[in-house]
Amino acid sequence: MNEEHLKTLIDKFLSGTASAEELLELNELEKQFAGLQENYTVPAKPALDLKVKIFNHIEQAVGKKNRTTVKLFKWLGSVAAMLLIGVLCVSLYRQEGKVRYIFSLNKVISTGAGEIRTVTLADGSEVTLNSGSMLSFPTQFTGHNREVSLEGEAFFSVAHNKHKPFLVKAGKLVTKVLGTSFDIAAYPELKNVKVTVSTGRVMVSRNTKQLAVLVPDKQIVYNKQSEQSEVKTVENADYSGWRTGTLIFKQALFEEVALTLEKAYGLKFHINDNLLRKYSITSKFEKDMSLKAILDILSAASCTHYTLTEHDVYFKGKPCSQSATGDQSQKTKQDKHEVAL
């Protein structure tokens, strides 16, 4: 169950439109949650304050409904508060003709601007999160798979377990491995999701359709708009250098470079020209370079100029002549504006 489904159940109950099945679902959830609630402690005072506010709001909304109803919605408030702290996962199985609910709390780790963080999962796998990313994972892996969810970018070093595949959900893509290392870039602001393999073998699928099986130095680029994918041969180190503070771009769109720098420096990039957004950039930025030096390189490489304020970067002007695909002569012109690093 997710937060949206829970909200729908609450809205239907308050409006008196909940079906018998939905009322039964609420009743069953209340019974199953009772045991979990006894052993669960909200870890921070802000969360406690939030839960109290939810309780008060629910009591006002319920109004003159009976105490049983108020008690039910207080419980739902607890669940809502927990959903804001972690992800409440609900799986179903049938036993003796009855539907049972199994609850497990997922932990959520996120990174801010310029922050890179490594977390070790219960199976020993290590995940390094890039700036502006979020990982959701269970405190213990149960069932037949080891499943996590990613928004943003992360490098996975997965502990081998041939009996329990490791699954990473990133948008509409699922990456499945038994034990290997790979990078996934799945920022919601970008139109493409990229999976790049460092070691081992990786299977990437959308829904139940297999898109590719990748080996080291292979990358799949999935376009979220067209739902088309392409497999490329790359140097995997170019896509994981961010772990040590090195940013490498090879024919990357200007808007992709801008987003990477936004996450790394906590700035907002403003690009006034659509051609500039699609302009191809090839460069390498080391961790000891200043932001101004990086912006100077981007400005020279694209034949544009910029203005830097406390929280924003404004790029203006038409870029150097370059087609969407980029021919050799245009690439040569671009190279003349790049700074050797």
Buried (B, 14 or more C-beta within 10 A) or exposed (E): BEBEEBEEBBEBBBEEEBEEEBEEBBEBBBEBBEEBBEEBEBEEEEBEEBBEEBBEEBBEEBEEBEEEBBEBBBBBBBBBBBBBBBBBBBEEEEEEEEEEBEBBBBBBBBBEEEBBBEBEBBBEBBBBBBBBBBBBBBEEBBEEEBBBBBBBBBBBBBBBBEEBBBBBBBBEBBBBBBBBBBBBBBBEEBBBBBBBBBBBBBBBBBEEEEBBBBEBBBBBBBEBEEEEBEBEEBEBEBBBBBBEBBBBBEEBBBBBBBBBBBBBBBBEBBBEBEBBBBBBBBBBBBEEBEBEEBBBBBBBBBBBEBEEEEEEBBBEEEBBEBEEEBEEEBEEEBEEBBEEE
